[in-house]
Amino acid sequence: MAAFDTAITEQEGVLSGPYRSPKQMLAVQAYDGHASIHDDATAQKLGFKGGTIEGPTHFSQFAPLGYAVWGKQFLIGGCISAHYRAPAFEGEEVKAFLRAPGAHSRQAEIWMLRSDGVEILRGTASVGPDFQVSALDARLATLSPLADPVILADVKVGMRAPRAPVRMAMDQHMGALYPFSLAQKLAKITEPSSLYNGADNDWGRPIVPLEMISVLMQYSSRANSFRTRGPAVGLFADQEIRLLDGPVFVDEPYEVEREIVSLSGSRRTESMWMRSTLFGAGTAHQVASMLLNLATMKETYAPYAKEHAALYG
């Protein structure tokens, strides 16, 4: 099977790809009627130097490393689980690293560095079906429950949204949250592969890259979502994409179901941890899952202090 042309080097048991410069494709993203942190002006107001590269964009750089270690199994049952530690911006170069696992291990440590040495993300890559405790599994186990929520005051752990139909055709515009198509993404993806166009793979049809599984999972989420207070600006703080019986195919009908699995917070943010599960349309067959920590910045919700006082005195 033809896979990736990515040049991979190994030094002292650590695999790495080349430096890449991911493209910013969310500059005109909008949600809840306002711009996002990927918009230069919005990001600069919050202290960033410009619109940030969306986190899952970086997952593509780990795909060749996972494939180098586990082969086809990574395309069927691979998982990337990561805590985002710093933003990256268009024009910057970043490199993906994977520490080769032991002979019988199904999980490896991963991280990404910017060319100046700043760590962009850290986590684990693994393969199933018997997954080990992932980076985010371990992280969730250490979090304290969110105290005194305001933005998330109306959200409770265990809430579920009804299943919604989703599909990703090659030329389908993915909406206001993701104002581009898969074809446009593939023209700019950091790690091109014939896997993604179906020209030369074991399934004879295009498969969806890991980073675009995030887009598919989020498709329709604004129309079928949990009630949070806003408008306010959020960002992805943690994310895990796990193939349960992959790959995910282009132009295949699926359904997605979402559940709130945890609420946490920090001095600046309130975090909603949502697990999305992708099913074959009309079936109970699970194809993939995504765990996402959407952290909303308190300072961007104008009545935060007033509502906090009203709720908690």
C-alpha positions in Angstrom: 0.0 0.0 0.0 1.3 3.4 -0.9 1.2 5.6 2.2 3.4 8.6 2.9 6.4 10.1 1.2 7.4 11.9 4.4 11.1 11.6 5.2 11.4 10.1 8.7 14.6 10.1 10.7 15.4 8.1 13.9 17.8 9.1 16.6 18.2 7.2 19.9 14.8 5.6 19.5 12.9 8.8 18.6 11.3 9.1 15.2 10.7 12.5 13.7 9.5 14.0 10.5 10.7 17.2 8.8 9.8 20.7 9.9 6.5 21.8 8.3 4.7 25.1 8.0 1.0 24.4 8.6 -1.5 26.6 6.8 -4.1 28.7 8.6 -7.5 27.9 7.0 -9.9 29.3 9.7 -9.3 33.0 9.4 -12.9 33.6 8.5 -14.3 31.0 10.9 -17.4 32.3 12.8 -19.6 30.8 15.5 -22.4 32.3 17.6 -22.3 35.3 15.3 -18.8 36.4 16.1 -15.2 35.7 15.0 -13.0 33.1 16.6 -9.4 32.9 18.0 -8.3 32.0 14.5 -9.1 35.5 13.4 -6.1 37.9 13.7 -8.0 40.8 15.3 -9.8 38.6 17.9 -6.6 36.7 18.7 -4.6 39.8 19.1 -7.1 41.3 21.6 -6.4 38.2 23.7 -2.7 38.6 23.7 -1.8 36.3 20.8 0.3 37.6 17.9 -2.3 36.5 15.4 -4.9 33.9 14.4 -3.8 30.5 15.7 -3.4 27.3 13.7 -6.2 24.9 14.7 -4.8 22.2 17.0 -5.8 19.1 15.0 -4.0 20.4 12.0 -0.9 19.1 13.7 -2.2 15.6 13.9 -1.4 15.1 10.2 2.3 15.3 11.0 2.0 12.3 13.3 0.2 10.1 10.8 3.4 9.0 8.9 5.1 8.3 12.3 2.2 6.1 13.5 2.1 4.4 10.1 5.9 3.8 10.3 5.5 2.0 13.7 2.2 0.1 13.3 1.5 0.1 9.5 -2.1 -0.4 8.3 -3.3 -1.0 11.9 -2.8 2.7 12.6 -5.3 3.5 9.8 -7.9 1.1 11.2 -7.4 1.5 14.9 -5.0 4.4 15.6 -5.3 7.0 18.2 -3.7 10.4 18.9 -4.3 11.9 22.3 -2.8 15.3 23.0 -2.7 18.3 25.4 -2.1 21.5 23.5 0.6 23.5 25.3 1.2 26.5 23.0 -0.3 27.9 19.8 1.4 27.9 16.4 0.9 30.5 13.8 1.1 30.5 10.0 4.7 30.9 8.8 6.2 29.1 11.8 7.8 25.7 11.4 6.9 22.7 13.7 8.2 19.2 13.9 6.5 16.0 15.2 8.3 13.4 17.4 7.4 9.9 18.4 9.4 7.8 20.9 9.5 4.3 19.4 7.6 1.9 21.7 8.9 -1.4 23.0 8.6 -4.5 20.9 5.2 -5.4 22.3 3.8 -2.0 23.2 0.8 -0.5 21.5 1.4 3.1 22.7 4.1 5.7 22.2 4.9 9.1 23.6 4.5 12.0 21.1 5.3 15.7 21.1 5.7 18.6 18.8 8.3 21.4 18.9 8.4 24.7 17.1 11.7 25.6 15.5 12.6 27.8 18.5 12.1 24.9 20.9 8.7 25.8 22.2 6.6 22.7 22.9 3.3 22.9 20.9 1.7 19.7 22.2 2.4 16.5 24.1 0.6 13.2 24.4 0.4 9.6 23.2 -0.1 7.7 19.9 -1.5 4.2 20.1 -3.3 1.4 18.3 -6.3 -0.7 19.4 -8.4 -2.6 19.8 -7.1 -3.0 23.3 -6.1 0.6 24.0 -3.9 1.5 26.9 -4.6 4.5 29.1 -4.1 7.4 26.8 -2.6 10.8 27.6 -6.1 12.3 28.0 -7.5 9.3 29.9 -4.8 10.0 32.5 -5.3 13.8 32.4 -9.1 13.5 32.9 -8.5 11.3 36.0 -6.5 14.2 37.7 -8.9 17.1 37.1 -11.0 18.7 39.8 -14.7 19.4 39.0 -15.5 22.9 37.8 -16.4 25.2 40.6 -18.8 28.1 40.3 -19.5 27.8 36.5 -20.9 30.8 34.7 -20.4 30.2 31.0 -21.1 26.5 31.6 -23.8 27.1 34.3 -26.4 25.3 32.2 -24.3 22.4 31.2 -24.1 19.2 33.3 -21.9 16.1 33.1 -23.9 13.3 31.4 -25.8 15.5 29.1 -26.2 14.0 25.6 -27.2 15.5 22.3 -29.3 13.3 19.9 -27.6 11.7 17.0 -27.1 13.9 14.0 -26.3 12.9 10.4 -22.9 13.9 9.1 -21.0 13.3 5.9 -17.8 14.7 4.3 -17.8 14.7 0.5 -14.6 15.8 -1.3 -16.0 19.2 -2.4 -18.4 19.8 0.4 -18.1 23.1 2.1 -18.1 22.3 5.8 -20.0 25.3 7.1 -19.2 28.5 9.1 -17.1 26.6 11.7 -14.9 25.1 8.9 -15.2 27.3 5.8 -13.4 25.0 3.4 -13.8 21.6 1.7 -11.7 18.4 2.1 -10.3 19.0 -1.4 -9.1 22.4 -0.3 -7.5 20.9 2.8 -5.8 18.2 0.8 -4.2 20.9 -1.4 -2.5 22.3 1.7 -2.1 19.4 4.1 1.3 19.0 5.6 1.6 15.3 4.7 0.0 14.4 1.4 -0.9 10.7 0.8 -2.5 8.7 -1.9 -4.5 7.2 1.0 -6.6 10.3 1.0 -7.7 10.2 -2.7 -8.3 6.5 -2.9 -6.0 6.0 -5.9 -3.9 3.4 -4.2 -5.1 1.9 -0.9 -6.6 -1.3 0.3 -10.1 0.0 0.4 -10.2 1.5 -3.2 -11.8 4.7 -1.9 -10.7 7.9 -0.3 -10.2 8.0 3.5 -10.5 11.0 5.7 -7.3 12.3 7.3 -7.1 12.3 11.1 -7.2 16.0 11.3 -10.4 16.2 9.2 -12.1 13.6 11.4 -12.2 16.5 13.9 -14.1 18.6 11.3 -16.5 15.8 10.6 -17.2 15.3 14.3 -17.9 19.0 14.8 -20.1 19.3 11.7 -23.6 20.4 12.7 -22.4 20.8 16.3 -23.7 24.4 16.5 -27.2 23.4 15.5 -27.1 20.4 17.7 -25.1 21.5 20.8 -25.2 22.1 24.5 -26.4 25.4 25.8 -23.4 27.5 26.9 -23.6 31.2 27.7 -22.1 33.6 25.2 -20.9 35.1 23.0 -17.5 34.1 24.2 -14.2 32.9 22.6 -13.1 29.3 23.1 -10.1 27.2 22.0 -9.2 23.6 21.8 -7.1 22.8 24.9 -7.0 19.0 24.7 -8.1 16.6 22.0 -8.1 12.9 21.2 -9.1 11.2 18.0 -9.5 7.4 18.1 -10.3 5.1 15.3 -12.4 2.2 16.6 -13.1 0.4 13.3 -11.6 2.7 10.7 -10.8 4.2 8.4 -13.4 6.9 8.1 -14.4 7.2 4.4 -15.1 10.2 2.2 -18.7 10.7 1.2 -20.0 8.0 3.5 -23.1 8.6 5.6 -22.4 8.6 9.3 -24.1 9.8 12.5 -22.5 11.5 15.4 -23.6 11.4 19.1 -22.2 13.8 21.7 -21.9 13.6 25.5 -20.5 15.8 28.2 -18.0 13.7 30.2 -16.4 16.3 32.4 -16.3 20.0 33.3 -13.1 21.6 34.6 -11.6 25.0 34.8 -8.6 27.3 35.3 -8.1 30.9 36.4 -8.9 32.1 32.8 -11.1 29.4 31.4 -14.1 27.1 31.8 -13.7 23.8 30.1 -16.3 21.5 28.6 -15.1 18.0 27.8 -17.2 16.4 25.1 -16.9 12.9 23.7 -18.3 12.5 20.2 -18.9 9.1 18.8 -19.2 8.4 15.1 -21.5 5.6 14.0 -22.4 4.0 10.7 -25.6 5.6 9.6 -28.6 3.8 11.1 -26.5 1.4 13.1 -24.9 0.8 16.5 -21.5 0.3 14.8 -18.9 2.6 16.3 -16.3 3.8 13.8 -14.4 6.5 15.7 -14.5 8.8 18.7 -13.2 12.2 19.6 -12.6 13.6 23.1 -12.4 17.4 23.0 -11.8 19.9 25.7 -13.3 23.2 24.6 -11.9 25.8 26.9 -13.8 29.1 26.9 -12.0 32.2 28.1 -13.9 34.0 30.9 -12.6 37.4 29.9 -14.3 37.2 26.6 -17.8 36.8 28.1 -18.8 40.4 28.8 -21.2 39.8 31.7 -19.1 37.2 33.4 -18.5 39.1 36.7 -22.1 40.3 37.0 -23.5 36.8 36.4 -21.0 35.2 38.7 -22.1 37.6 41.5 -25.7 36.8 40.8 -25.2 33.1 40.8 -22.8 32.8 43.8 -23.0 36.1 45.7 
